[in-house]
């Protein structure tokens, strides 16, 4: 779809270079670490670690729900964080999900989108992966709400927690990456289009606006003839 590439991905040449770099880093470092992580640690230990990381993310999601003016979901996420932090021993246990308080993740990029900031061009960030100009700006605050940012300790501890979070996240994606390797003829394009569609869906809470007629017509013209 040429329209997507020209309008949403004007930096495609640069983005593909960064994507290749990220793939090399993943193959040489992140994926082996994630595989070793799953091989060495029992599943319940990995779940406890994931729960703590998720609880910190939930607190930041609650802030973003509030910034977006979503009072009901703000209260729900506040209850979820409180219950998991107290009854779940600092987030080790996900009591909230068990009692029906499901995770509703929001970040600052979504908040900016909620208030009308357009996504801008697609950007592939080194190591961090797919983004847009808007979401990259949101990352400035998002990265201040990670477990590592809450630790007032030595640099080694902060780095260790950051690496643990990255490896835990990558371990959770091992199955998805294998599927992506199997089905995608052009992995870069597949990932880009999936990311852009997912982010639009997230900003509009699952109900994105219909594409303008002229945009739909452009996409039809760019689609291969059947």
PyMOL commands that set and color helices and strands:
alter all, ss='L'
color gray80, all
select helices_A, chain A and resi 2-8+12-40+43-67+71-86+95-98+108-114+133-145+148-150+155-171+174-183+187-203+213-222
alter helices_A, ss='H'
color red, helices_A
select strands_A, chain A and resi 122-125+129-132
alter strands_A, ss='S'
color yellow, strands_A
deselect
rebuild
show_as cartoon
